[in-house]
Amino acid sequence: MNPADDAVLREVQRLLSNSLSLAGGTDEVATRLRAALILAQPQLVTMLPGSAQLQREQLAQALTWLAHNLDNPPAVVAGCVQLGGALAACGIQPAQLQLVGAALAEAMRAGMAANGWRQDFDQAWRSTWQHVHEWMGHGAEAARYQPVTWLAEVVSHELRRPDLAVVRIRPYLPFPVRAGQYARIEVGEVPGVWRPYSLAGRGGVIELHVRAKTETGVSGTLVYRTQPGDQVRFSRAEGSMGVPPGSRDLLLVAGDTGVAPLKAMLGELAATGDPRSAVLFWGVRDLNELYDMDDIALIARACRRATVVPVVSEGDSGQYASGLVTDAIAAYGEWSEADVFLAGPPVMLAATSAALQVLGVAPERIHHDAPEG
Ligand SMILES: Cc1cc2nc3c(=O)[nH]c(=O)nc-3n(C[C@H](O)[C@H](O)[C@H](O)COP(=O)(O)OP(=O)(O)OC[C@H]3O[C@@H](n4cnc5c(N)ncnc54)[C@H](O)[C@@H]3O)c2cc1C
């Protein structure tokens, strides 16, 4: 890059930063930008994943990031290409983003004192947006030919059992996911190896429940050698599990870390105030394996009609039911009219599915992800 280009970029960067400050800062600009987009293109905003607050936070982060990195063109190009791919995965195409530049200028102008919006600010944002839009277009185009992946930062890591960790990760870019889905994860220690993990979590933070069967591999790395600040990469969300439309009662049956996707589904019932009844049976070997009971019970209490029934198969079961989870399900009530979702180890899926069919649940009402072959 020649020094003259460098000077121009720094001047544009200065104008972006100054105008953002004069317009009230990135948080305020992002709030007005989202409000302007809702008026101009309501459909676009509904296609963005997450709550209103998460969308505002991500818009603010994007503006801060852009102003901060503008003097580093390779980083800006790469970031915009990734954003274009992530938005394409949300179903948003570049043509739908054309108005965003004008909405952004309006969001800036509206936060400034009278006559505060200067021509040089206008020019700086206009030229920057044109480039950003073009690079996002390249990202959306690339997404048609190669899989989109997301980079996320580990924000917390809790070893809940000697071999089990709850790992929370925050993707940098919008990530479309339905409660109950899973994604394939790659860790730096094992490049090129992508393993499926269910996704729980809320508010833009994804929660993984990982049990390591060995010290190595993706699970071993996530459990034993991962800490806040590390990065992981993950693929598009997959799987057909999720809160179904309709009004049938829900029977959710988890074995071990299979509780993660069902916790996500309970979270959705709570967030939407869904009136359906849902009962989550969580089968574990011993009491110590109920590694996430407090949080799951909290979410169940926030639902209109949800209950959690832990079932402990060996030793002291404390305040909970003991024995086999399938026996506890049979003793609890009648399930032939329920929609059933199972998650857990392959053997548990097969055994529970067979037992439920004996109890009169039609096979087409029983849903679970296919175990990996
Ligand atoms: C849809 C879906 C969702 C899933 N969600 C979760 C989840 O939320 N949490 C979770 O923890 N898991 C989950 N899994 C399982 C998880 O994907 C596997 O545990 C993971 O693929 C293992 O990969 P790895 O790289 O850690 O193990 P690798 O090292 O590649 O080993 C693969 C498997 O081989 C076995 N193995 C390897 N070496 C040995 C050895 N020396 N002795 C005995 N056995 C060995 C282990 O059982 C291991 O699971 C899910 C699976 C599917 C299909």
The ligand as an SDF file (V2000), in Angstrom:
LIG
                    3D

 53 58  0  0  0  0  0  0  0  0999 V2000
  -26.1540  -34.9820   16.7850 C   0  0  0  0  0  0  0  0  0  0  0  0
  -25.0820  -35.2040   17.8280 C   0  0  0  0  0  0  0  0  0  0  0  0
  -24.9730  -34.3370   18.9170 C   0  0  0  0  0  0  0  0  0  0  0  0
  -23.9950  -34.5260   19.8720 C   0  0  0  0  0  0  0  0  0  0  0  0
  -23.9230  -33.6790   20.9280 N   0  0  0  0  0  0  0  0  0  0  0  0
  -22.9960  -33.8710   21.8810 C   0  0  0  0  0  0  0  0  0  0  0  0
  -22.9340  -33.0060   23.0330 C   0  0  0  0  0  0  0  0  0  0  0  0
  -23.7310  -32.0700   23.1710 O   0  0  0  0  0  0  0  0  0  0  0  0
  -21.9610  -33.2510   23.9410 N   0  0  0  0  0  0  0  0  0  0  0  0
  -21.0610  -34.2910   23.8190 C   0  0  0  0  0  0  0  0  0  0  0  0
  -20.1920  -34.4450   24.6880 O   0  0  0  0  0  0  0  0  0  0  0  0
  -21.0980  -35.1140   22.7390 N   0  0  0  0  0  0  0  0  0  0  0  0
  -22.0340  -34.9280   21.7920 C   0  0  0  0  0  0  0  0  0  0  0  0
  -22.0770  -35.7590   20.7060 N   0  0  0  0  0  0  0  0  0  0  0  0
  -21.0620  -36.8090   20.5960 C   0  0  0  0  0  0  0  0  0  0  0  0
  -19.7650  -36.1990   20.0790 C   0  0  0  0  0  0  0  0  0  0  0  0
  -19.9600  -35.7330   18.7610 O   0  0  0  0  0  0  0  0  0  0  0  0
  -18.6630  -37.2340   20.0880 C   0  0  0  0  0  0  0  0  0  0  0  0
  -18.3500  -37.5430   21.4060 O   0  0  0  0  0  0  0  0  0  0  0  0
  -17.4600  -36.6830   19.3680 C   0  0  0  0  0  0  0  0  0  0  0  0
  -17.6820  -36.8270   17.9990 O   0  0  0  0  0  0  0  0  0  0  0  0
  -16.2070  -37.3730   19.7460 C   0  0  0  0  0  0  0  0  0  0  0  0
  -15.1830  -36.7650   18.9810 O   0  0  0  0  0  0  0  0  0  0  0  0
  -13.7160  -36.5940   19.5160 P   0  0  0  0  0  0  0  0  0  0  0  0
  -12.8880  -35.9240   18.4710 O   0  0  0  0  0  0  0  0  0  0  0  0
  -13.7180  -35.9870   20.8530 O   0  0  0  0  0  0  0  0  0  0  0  0
  -13.3250  -38.0880   19.7510 O   0  0  0  0  0  0  0  0  0  0  0  0
  -12.3330  -39.0520   18.9180 P   0  0  0  0  0  0  0  0  0  0  0  0
  -10.9930  -38.9940   19.5760 O   0  0  0  0  0  0  0  0  0  0  0  0
  -12.3810  -38.8210   17.4580 O   0  0  0  0  0  0  0  0  0  0  0  0
  -13.0070  -40.4210   19.2080 O   0  0  0  0  0  0  0  0  0  0  0  0
  -14.2510  -40.7260   18.6140 C   0  0  0  0  0  0  0  0  0  0  0  0
  -14.9460  -41.6890   19.5480 C   0  0  0  0  0  0  0  0  0  0  0  0
  -14.2260  -42.9170   19.5650 O   0  0  0  0  0  0  0  0  0  0  0  0
  -14.1030  -43.3940   20.8660 C   0  0  0  0  0  0  0  0  0  0  0  0
  -12.6840  -43.5830   21.2220 N   0  0  0  0  0  0  0  0  0  0  0  0
  -11.6260  -42.9250   20.7260 C   0  0  0  0  0  0  0  0  0  0  0  0
  -10.5010  -43.3670   21.2710 N   0  0  0  0  0  0  0  0  0  0  0  0
  -10.8450  -44.3340   22.1430 C   0  0  0  0  0  0  0  0  0  0  0  0
  -10.1460  -45.1580   23.0110 C   0  0  0  0  0  0  0  0  0  0  0  0
   -8.7960  -45.1330   23.1320 N   0  0  0  0  0  0  0  0  0  0  0  0
  -10.8330  -46.0210   23.7590 N   0  0  0  0  0  0  0  0  0  0  0  0
  -12.1640  -46.0970   23.6790 C   0  0  0  0  0  0  0  0  0  0  0  0
  -12.8980  -45.3410   22.8780 N   0  0  0  0  0  0  0  0  0  0  0  0
  -12.2450  -44.4760   22.1100 C   0  0  0  0  0  0  0  0  0  0  0  0
  -14.7180  -42.4000   21.8020 C   0  0  0  0  0  0  0  0  0  0  0  0
  -15.9450  -42.9540   22.2420 O   0  0  0  0  0  0  0  0  0  0  0  0
  -14.9490  -41.1800   20.9570 C   0  0  0  0  0  0  0  0  0  0  0  0
  -16.2480  -40.6360   21.2830 O   0  0  0  0  0  0  0  0  0  0  0  0
  -23.0760  -35.6110   19.7470 C   0  0  0  0  0  0  0  0  0  0  0  0
  -23.1620  -36.4740   18.6500 C   0  0  0  0  0  0  0  0  0  0  0  0
  -24.1600  -36.2800   17.7190 C   0  0  0  0  0  0  0  0  0  0  0  0
  -24.2590  -37.2210   16.5560 C   0  0  0  0  0  0  0  0  0  0  0  0
  1  2  1  0
  2  3  1  0
  2 52  2  0
  3  4  2  0
  4  5  1  0
  4 50  1  0
  5  6  2  0
  6  7  1  0
  6 13  1  0
  7  8  2  0
  7  9  1  0
  9 10  1  0
 10 11  2  0
 10 12  1  0
 12 13  2  0
 13 14  1  0
 14 15  1  0
 14 50  1  0
 15 16  1  0
 16 17  1  0
 16 18  1  0
 18 19  1  0
 18 20  1  0
 20 21  1  0
 20 22  1  0
 22 23  1  0
 23 24  1  0
 24 25  2  0
 24 26  1  0
 24 27  1  0
 27 28  1  0
 28 29  2  0
 28 30  1  0
 28 31  1  0
 31 32  1  0
 32 33  1  0
 33 34  1  0
 33 48  1  0
 34 35  1  0
 35 36  1  0
 35 46  1  0
 36 37  1  0
 36 45  1  0
 37 38  2  0
 38 39  1  0
 39 40  1  0
 39 45  2  0
 40 41  1  0
 40 42  2  0
 42 43  1  0
 43 44  2  0
 44 45  1  0
 46 47  1  0
 46 48  1  0
 48 49  1  0
 50 51  2  0
 51 52  1  0
 52 53  1  0
M  END
$$$$
